[in-house]
Amino acid sequence: MSTLRVTAEVLTVHEHPNADALELAQVGLYRAVVAKGAYRTGEAAVYIPEQAVLPAGLIEELGLTGRLAGGEADRVKAVRLRGELSQGIVCRPKALADLDLARAAAEGTDFAERLGITKWVPPVPPTMNGDVKSAPDLLSWVDIENIQRYPDIFAPGEPVVLTEKLHGSACLLTYVAEEGRVFVSSKGFGAKSLALCEDPRNLYWRAVRGHGVAEAAARLCERLGATRVGVFGEVYGAGVQDLTYGADGRRETLGYAAFDVSAEVDGTVRWLDPAEVLEGELPVVPRLFSGPYDIERVLEFASGRETVSGRELHLREGVVIRPAVERYSAVTGGRAIAKAVSPAYLTRKGGTEFE
């Protein structure tokens, strides 16, 4: 899940092809449906992204009572309005009426706290929960930004790799060479340096034991001469999320695919390509494309059918974009990595979004 920032943005306004009273306000590569005439190209307004949870007063002010997602009807989610995908909310809240939004846009000011907007946290089902313990040696995962929000993470023509983004639950495993210690966690617990105590009923421990993840991590740790190795994988199947890829998370056919690897060598943590270092060791996420970065091609690959099962059983969630050579990004302030999500996935009916 990407980070939550509520910022002022300079807009580009487009005609809505199917509605005379509506227009499309563009932020990055996102477009949000707005009332016609409310904004002009070059003007600044506040952009509230998907997965933001709004306070009741702001919801009422924006005229969105009963129209947002979630049990409390307070969460921003992608929707189709008159046939056009609308991602996020463009507005000018009264609480910011005295501010120069153009200046705030240039300075990158985050208004989330001032507006009382928080980030939605997915619920944790019992099979993904459990007793936890402190794990300061755990290698944690990172939030991935959406390429449509930050299209300049990669330069046009830069060599990149696209892998399929799976709709499951992220399983974090860290193998520590000293004493062969193994820590297993979820993304949420991992961000707090907490590991799950081993439990045969826990989804992540079942995946780790069923697919030999700890043993593969130990072998990789020895090959690299590493102090620690982190293997990050997606656990999927029926009972995990609504997209199953032909697997069953409630039985021995629980699916697992590694999507990233990190290793601490000589005191430095670096990121590795799982397809290279785990070949023949563990299932890895499908690689869909390697070549020059082109945003239109990325968005094409984000849609379509899944390739994990080999049977195109359902829609694809999206893709993850990485540079062919790992590097730092000034845009993200960390790794150069991003995701692109399928519009069909965002607007599907009956979808689950557990941690």
C-alpha positions, 0 to 999 in steps of 0.5 A: 500500500502506498503512503498517504499524502494529501497535497495541493496540486496544479490541475489539468482539466479535460472534457468528460466524454459522456457528461456535459455537466462533468469534467476530468481533473488530472493529477499526475496520471490520475483523473478525478471526475469534477463538476464542470467549471469548478476548476481550470487548467493551471489552477491548484486544488487539494487532491485526496487519494484513494484509501484515505479515510475522511472525517464526517464534517469534511464528507458533509462539506463535500456533499459525499454523505453515503457515497464513499466506500467502507462500512462507515461510508468514509473511505475514498475508492476508485469509481466509474462515473458516467463511464470514466474512472475517477481516482481520488477527490479534487476539492478546496476544503473550507479549512484551507480557504486562507491558504495559497494553494499554488504555493502549497503545491510548489512546496509539497505541503501535506494537509492530511493531519490538518484536515483530519484525514487518515490512511485506511488500514485493511482488516486482519482476519484471524488466520493472518493474526496471532501472538507477536514478539519483538523482532528488531532484526526483522527486515521490513517491506516498503510502501510502493507508490503508484506510478500514476501518482508519481510518473517521474519515478522512471525516465522514458527509455530507462531499462525496467522489469515488470512483474505481475502484482498478486492479490494476496497477503504479503509474508515477510521472512527474515533469516538471521545467520547467527543461530539460524533464527527465523522471523515471520511477519505480515506487512503491518506487524513488520512495519512495527518490528514485530514477528508472529510466534509460530502457529500451525494455524497461522497463514504465513507460517503455513506458507513458510513451512509448506514451501520451505521458505526458511530453508531457501533463505538459509541457503541463500544467506550462506551463498551470499555470506550475508548476516541476514536475508529477507524473503518477501512473498505473496500468500494467495488462494481461496480464503485469503482474498477474492482473487485465488489464482486456482489455489486454496489458502485453506488447504495444502494447495496454499499459493506462495510466490516470492516478489522481493529479496533483501540481504545484509552483507558487510553491514549494508542491506541491498535489494536483489532480484528474486528471479535470479537468486531464488531460481529453482528454490522457490516460486517467484512472481511472473515476469511480464516484461523487460525493456525500456520504460514507457508509461503507456506500455506499463499501463497496458501490462497492468490490465489483462488476465492473471498468468500465475495459474497458467489458465487466465482464471480472472483479471490481473491486479496490476504490475510492479515496476523496477529498474533493471539495476537497483537504484535510489529515487529522489521522487520516492526518497528511497527505492526506485519501485512503483506499481500500476493497478488495473482499473478493472481490479479497482472497480470490481464488485465483491472484492476483498482487501485484507492485510 
